[in-house]
Amino acid sequence: MTDLSMPLMRKGPPKSAEAVERITLTSVAHEMRDSIDIADALTTLALTGEPVTVYPYGQDFVMARIDAVDVERRLFTLDLADDVVPAEGRTVFVAGLGGNAKIQFEVHAHWDIVPGHPNLVQLPLPESCLTLNRRAEPRLESPVGMNYGARFVLLGKVFEMPLYDFSRGGVGLRATPDQALELYIGKKLEGVALEMGTSLMVTADLEVRLLRPFRTFLLGQQVQVGCRISNITMQMRQTLDRAVTTVQQRR
């Protein structure tokens, strides 16, 4: 179960200008049906306070954000931005996920109001979700058994994290919960030394775009840290191109 107690930087109340359009039928979207993955995705939305656009059937959209996820009861609590409770029935929910993807799901909403909290409603966890990857560049998993990692200094402390995937425009890091306490969406990491195998090294400025808690069998609770490379130079681009080409040729 994802740890909701981990204090990440949460966004403020959602605004209508932040509405996200529904995934179209022509989009190349992936269907997510694993209940753990779905709960983790909704928990990420709760941790970050990402705006959720709610589309009640036959009505205008309303804005909200997920307040909490209860995996055991298979419920999530939605915090409505306005005082208007939508009509019951088929409802579609859409949100951005880490700035690089879009998630959409549908439930039959009864809008059970939490006693004493008129803006909070409880809804069942969806059976499935659609996810649409909007990354500009495909990411490659780092080869097992080779040196792929990141090293940087933040607030006087040295951080070292494994680099589990990368692309020509960004990297994915794996952090411990203690390391993730120092990070939040939008955090700038300057002078990060990225090691990509035995011969490729690049120093880059990163911007945190995704924080997603997850659990592994061997390491326990971990945090996925998705980063975009800021102010990428031509030399840096060429180095990343070599790293991508090297991994592709080994597959």
Backbone torsions as a table, in degrees:
resi	resn	phi	psi	omega
1	MET	NA	138.7	179.6
2	THR	-70.2	139.8	-178.0
3	ASP	-85.2	106.6	-179.0
4	LEU	-75.2	-10.8	-176.4
5	SER	-80.3	-8.9	-177.7
6	MET	-68.7	118.1	-172.5
7	PRO	-78.7	92.5	174.2
8	LEU	-95.8	161.3	177.8
9	MET	-71.0	116.6	-174.1
10	ARG	-101.3	139.4	178.9
11	LYS	-71.0	161.4	179.3
12	GLY	-77.3	-176.5	179.8
13	PRO	-55.7	140.1	-177.9
14	PRO	-72.0	151.9	178.9
15	LYS	-120.3	157.2	-178.7
16	SER	-59.0	-31.3	179.8
17	ALA	-65.8	-15.7	-179.0
18	GLU	-94.3	9.2	-178.3
19	ALA	-59.1	141.8	-180.0
20	VAL	-111.4	131.5	-179.8
21	GLU	-72.6	153.2	179.7
22	ARG	-67.7	152.5	175.1
23	ILE	-69.8	128.6	-176.9
24	THR	-81.2	161.2	-179.8
25	LEU	-65.9	-23.4	-178.2
26	THR	-87.7	-6.1	-179.4
27	SER	-74.1	148.3	176.8
28	VAL	-87.8	83.4	-176.3
29	ALA	-103.6	153.2	179.4
30	HIS	-104.1	135.7	178.5
31	GLU	-91.2	126.8	178.6
32	MET	-104.8	122.2	-177.3
33	ARG	-121.6	-12.3	179.4
34	ASP	-70.1	124.4	-174.2
35	SER	-63.3	-33.2	179.3
36	ILE	-69.3	-43.3	178.7
37	ASP	-62.9	-40.1	179.5
38	ILE	-64.9	-45.3	178.9
39	ALA	-62.3	-39.0	178.8
40	ASP	-65.1	-41.6	-179.7
41	ALA	-63.6	-43.8	179.3
42	LEU	-69.6	-32.9	176.7
43	THR	-65.7	-38.3	175.6
44	THR	-59.5	-42.5	177.4
45	LEU	-62.3	-38.1	179.1
46	ALA	-67.9	-41.2	-178.3
47	LEU	-65.1	-38.4	-175.6
48	THR	-91.9	-15.8	-176.9
49	GLY	71.0	25.8	-178.2
50	GLU	-59.4	134.2	178.7
51	PRO	-59.2	135.9	176.3
52	VAL	-113.9	125.8	177.6
53	THR	-93.9	122.5	-175.1
54	VAL	-105.1	123.2	-179.2
55	TYR	-112.9	89.8	174.9
56	PRO	-68.8	144.4	-177.7
57	TYR	-60.8	123.9	176.5
58	GLY	77.7	9.8	-179.4
59	GLN	-129.1	165.3	173.4
60	ASP	-67.7	155.8	179.9
61	PHE	-71.5	156.3	172.4
62	VAL	-128.8	157.8	-178.6
63	MET	-101.6	149.0	-179.1
64	ALA	-159.6	180.0	168.8
65	ARG	-149.2	154.6	-178.4
66	ILE	-80.5	127.0	-177.5
67	ASP	-88.7	-39.3	-177.9
68	ALA	-162.7	159.7	177.4
69	VAL	-126.5	127.8	178.1
70	ASP	-112.3	98.2	-175.2
71	VAL	-67.5	-41.7	-176.7
72	GLU	-62.8	-40.0	179.5
73	ARG	-90.6	-2.1	-179.2
74	ARG	54.0	49.8	179.3
75	LEU	-131.8	155.5	165.7
76	PHE	-132.1	149.8	-179.4
77	THR	-103.7	127.9	-177.5
78	LEU	-107.6	132.9	177.9
79	ASP	-101.5	105.9	-178.4
80	LEU	-76.8	135.9	-177.5
81	ALA	-73.2	-27.5	-179.3
82	ASP	-113.7	171.1	-179.5
83	ASP	-82.3	-4.9	-176.8
84	VAL	-86.5	123.7	175.5
85	VAL	-93.1	123.1	-178.0
86	PRO	-62.5	164.0	177.5
87	ALA	-69.3	151.1	179.3
88	GLU	-68.7	154.4	176.8
89	GLY	129.5	-163.8	-177.0
90	ARG	-62.8	127.2	-176.8
91	THR	-138.4	136.5	179.2
92	VAL	-107.1	136.8	-180.0
93	PHE	-119.8	132.2	-178.4
94	VAL	-133.9	139.2	178.3
95	ALA	-152.0	155.3	169.5
96	GLY	-77.6	150.7	-178.9
97	LEU	-128.5	97.4	177.8
98	GLY	73.4	12.4	178.3
99	GLY	82.0	-13.4	-176.2
100	ASN	-114.4	-3.3	-176.3
101	ALA	-148.7	165.8	177.7
102	LYS	-127.1	139.6	178.6
103	ILE	-122.7	141.4	-178.8
104	GLN	-142.5	137.9	175.9
105	PHE	-148.6	165.0	-176.5
106	GLU	-131.8	137.4	174.1
107	VAL	-136.7	160.0	171.6
108	HIS	-89.2	104.9	-169.4
109	ALA	-89.2	128.3	172.0
110	HIS	-102.4	-11.5	175.6
111	TRP	55.0	59.0	177.8
112	ASP	-75.9	109.1	-177.4
113	ILE	-72.2	135.1	176.7
114	VAL	-73.0	124.7	-178.1
115	PRO	-53.3	130.0	179.7
116	GLY	83.0	-3.5	-178.7
117	HIS	-134.1	84.8	-172.9
118	PRO	-63.1	-19.3	-179.7
119	ASN	-93.5	-4.5	-179.5
120	LEU	-104.3	130.5	177.2
121	VAL	-130.4	150.2	178.9
122	GLN	-106.6	137.1	-176.9
123	LEU	-136.6	154.2	178.9
124	PRO	-72.7	145.6	173.7
125	LEU	-63.1	140.5	-179.4
126	PRO	-69.6	153.5	176.9
127	GLU	-77.4	-26.1	-179.6
128	SER	-152.2	160.9	176.8
129	CYS	-137.3	154.3	169.1
130	LEU	-104.0	135.1	175.4
131	THR	-123.5	136.8	-179.2
132	LEU	-121.9	114.6	-180.0
133	ASN	-79.9	123.4	-178.6
134	ARG	-112.0	21.7	-179.6
135	ARG	-66.2	139.4	178.3
136	ALA	-72.2	-27.4	-178.2
137	GLU	-129.2	136.0	174.7
138	PRO	-66.9	144.4	-179.6
139	ARG	-103.1	146.6	179.8
140	LEU	-112.3	138.3	176.4
141	GLU	-71.2	140.5	178.4
142	SER	-67.7	138.6	-179.7
143	PRO	-61.3	140.6	178.7
144	VAL	-70.9	139.8	175.6
145	GLY	83.3	7.6	178.5
146	MET	-120.3	162.2	-176.2
147	ASN	-82.5	99.3	174.2
148	TYR	-128.5	112.5	-176.6
149	GLY	-161.1	175.7	179.9
150	ALA	-130.8	142.6	179.1
151	ARG	-136.9	129.4	178.8
152	PHE	-155.5	165.0	179.9
153	VAL	-111.2	130.5	180.0
154	LEU	-138.9	123.1	179.9
155	LEU	55.0	38.6	177.1
156	GLY	80.2	1.5	-179.4
157	LYS	-112.0	143.9	178.2
158	VAL	-90.4	128.0	178.7
159	PHE	-112.7	134.1	173.5
160	GLU	-128.3	124.2	-176.9
161	MET	-134.1	140.0	173.6
162	PRO	-64.7	145.6	177.5
163	LEU	-104.1	109.6	-173.6
164	TYR	-96.7	-19.8	171.2
165	ASP	-153.5	165.2	-177.5
166	PHE	-160.5	163.2	175.4
167	SER	-145.3	-172.4	177.6
168	ARG	-74.8	-8.8	-177.9
169	GLY	-128.3	-1.0	-177.8
170	GLY	-169.5	173.2	179.6
171	VAL	-138.7	155.9	173.0
172	GLY	-115.3	128.2	-179.3
173	LEU	-112.1	158.7	175.1
174	ARG	-116.9	117.0	-176.5
175	ALA	-113.3	156.4	170.1
176	THR	-80.9	160.5	176.9
177	PRO	-56.1	-36.3	178.9
178	ASP	-65.7	-41.3	177.6
179	GLN	-65.2	-37.5	-176.9
180	ALA	-69.3	-18.6	178.3
181	LEU	-60.5	-25.4	-178.0
182	GLU	-88.2	-1.7	-172.8
183	LEU	-115.9	156.6	173.8
184	TYR	-156.9	161.3	179.9
185	ILE	-60.2	126.7	-178.5
186	GLY	96.5	-7.5	179.7
187	LYS	-64.2	132.9	178.6
188	LYS	-94.4	130.3	176.7
189	LEU	-115.0	115.2	-174.3
190	GLU	-99.9	144.2	174.9
191	GLY	62.1	43.7	-179.9
192	VAL	-81.2	124.6	177.5
193	ALA	-86.8	114.4	-179.9
194	LEU	-103.9	118.6	177.9
195	GLU	-101.1	124.0	-177.0
196	MET	-125.3	81.0	-177.5
197	GLY	88.8	-162.1	-174.0
198	THR	-85.5	-17.8	-172.5
199	SER	-126.6	-5.9	-177.4
200	LEU	-111.1	125.9	178.4
201	MET	-139.4	135.5	178.7
202	VAL	-140.3	143.0	175.2
203	THR	-107.3	124.8	-173.3
204	ALA	-141.0	157.5	170.4
205	ASP	-95.0	132.2	-177.3
206	LEU	-117.3	154.2	172.2
207	GLU	-124.1	125.3	-179.5
208	VAL	-69.5	124.7	-178.7
209	ARG	-117.4	-12.8	-177.5
210	LEU	-152.2	134.0	170.4
211	LEU	-130.1	114.3	-176.0
212	ARG	-132.1	108.9	176.4
213	PRO	-66.7	143.9	174.4
214	PHE	-155.0	171.1	-177.4
215	ARG	-128.0	137.6	175.8
216	THR	-115.7	157.8	-177.9
217	PHE	-66.1	-40.9	-175.3
218	LEU	-85.6	-39.5	-172.0
219	LEU	-102.0	-11.6	-178.6
220	GLY	76.5	-143.2	-176.4
221	GLN	-68.5	128.6	177.6
222	GLN	-136.1	171.5	178.9
223	VAL	-133.4	125.2	174.0
224	GLN	-79.1	126.9	-179.2
225	VAL	-118.9	102.9	178.2
226	GLY	-90.7	129.4	-174.6
227	CYS	-128.5	143.0	172.2
228	ARG	-100.3	138.8	177.8
229	ILE	-79.8	125.4	-178.3
230	SER	-93.6	145.9	173.8
231	ASN	50.0	51.6	-176.5
232	ILE	-69.7	134.0	-179.6
233	THR	-96.3	167.1	178.9
234	MET	-63.1	-41.9	179.4
235	GLN	-63.1	-40.8	178.6
236	MET	-64.5	-42.0	178.4
237	ARG	-60.2	-41.6	179.7
238	GLN	-65.1	-38.8	178.1
239	THR	-64.4	-43.6	178.8
240	LEU	-65.6	-36.9	176.4
241	ASP	-60.0	-41.6	178.6
242	ARG	-64.3	-40.4	179.9
243	ALA	-64.9	-43.4	178.9
244	VAL	-63.7	-46.0	-178.8
245	THR	-62.2	-40.7	-179.7
246	THR	-60.7	-46.0	-179.3
247	VAL	-68.0	-40.8	179.9
248	GLN	-62.8	-37.6	-178.7
249	GLN	-70.2	-25.2	-180.0
250	ARG	-79.8	-12.8	-175.5
251	ARG	-92.9	NA	NA
